Amino acid sequence: MTQNGGAGPKPRDRAQHEALDVSYAAAYAEGGRGVLLISLLALILSVLSLYETNFKQARLVLHLGAVMYYARDPEAAEVFAVPVTIVNHGARDAVVTALDLTVSPPKQGGSAVRFA
């Protein structure tokens, strides 16, 4: 039997349910903001990762070795041996089909760089 004539839950049960509803609402509201912030951070990091791994264009950088070699072959042609390293800082592949070496005298007043 109920205290209020069978018209619904007991007042004590109703008060407990209301208290639980208030406590759950506060917990869900705080958790909702935290979950939203974490989700946004994860989304931003995912977009950055996608850009770095798939969409970033090839960016080639050429590094010359410290020692360059010069020689003459049997037909009296001059030969330069230049160690070269090519690094790709992008996400996409690139193909190097040709390299040109241009040798020019140092500018007026400048000194030539000597390689040992």
Disulfide bonds with the S-S distance in Angstrom:
none
